[in-house]
Amino acid sequence: HLLYFLLGKNCHIPRPIKSKWHRLSTFFQVEWGKHAPASWYKRHRSDMYDILEIDVPVENILTVVTTKDPYHWMGSMCRKSYTTNWFHTEKNCPNLIKNGQPNPARVRYSPENITHHETLLGVWNDYYNGYVHAEFPKLLIRYEDLIFHQEYVVGQVCKCIGGTMSSDDFTPVKESAKGNQPAHVGG
């Protein structure tokens, strides 16, 4: 969300995405779905694309992935695990080891698509390795760089996607880009 809002406030992109509902210059998720693994590329289409009637060939999408360092990401997952399941308690999280063995984790992307991982850290490794090794255009950005160097990172991404930075002063995002939704508070 953060990069999406920063680009919207600071980057002008001349060729917007055509949609029945409005003209977008960026979209907050790729065609195969927000938080979906790279392996879903060309195998899944998010309902959001159909609802908004976005018709952009998947080959023309530059995937931009932001990643939080694994230590802080696991802390976020302890607060809100979404569809990831592994044995843990509030006092014992992330609980990577159970009875001297790796504590397995699984992610339920849909009833038919469940991935299995050695541990919660394995979820992070497998997910981001999928994007690192994917054979489609992508840009990976460390969340920490986006937090501490907003103007520089947004300027580089804006240039990369063919945009120009707004002529006004840079407008940072100072509060959570996800708002105060219960699922995102503290994460």
C-alpha positions, 0 to 999 in steps of 0.5 A: 500500500505504501508504495502505491500511495507514494506513487499516486501522490508524487509520480505522474505516469502518462499512459494510464490503465484503461478501466470501465470505472476510471483511469488508473496510472498504477494498480495496487495488485498484479493480475494474479492477485495481491499476496499471490505467489509468483508461480500464479503468473498467467495461471490465475486472474484476480476478481478485482481485474474483472470487477474493474474491467482492467484489460492489460496484457499480463506481459505488460505488467511490471510487478513491484514487490516490497519485502519487509526483513524476515525478522520484522515480517514474522513479528507482523505475522504473529500479530495477524497471520492472515491465511498462514497457519502454524503452531504458535501461541501469543507468548511463543511466536514465531515458534520456528522449532517445535519439539526440537524439529522445524515447526511446519507452516502452510498458507491457504491461498484458496481451498485448492491452493495450499502451500507447505513450508518447513517453518514460518521463515520458510514461508518468507523464503519460498515466497520471495525466492519465487519472485527473485527467480521469476522470469517476468519483469519485476522490481523488488524493494526493501520496505525499510528503504521505502520507509527511510528513503521515500523520496529517493526510492519513489523517484527511482521507481517513478523513473523506472515505470516511465513516469515523472516526479511531480513538480511540487515538493515531495509528499511523504506518507507519514501515517500507515498507508493501510489506515487503522483497519484492525487487520493492519494496526501495529503491523 
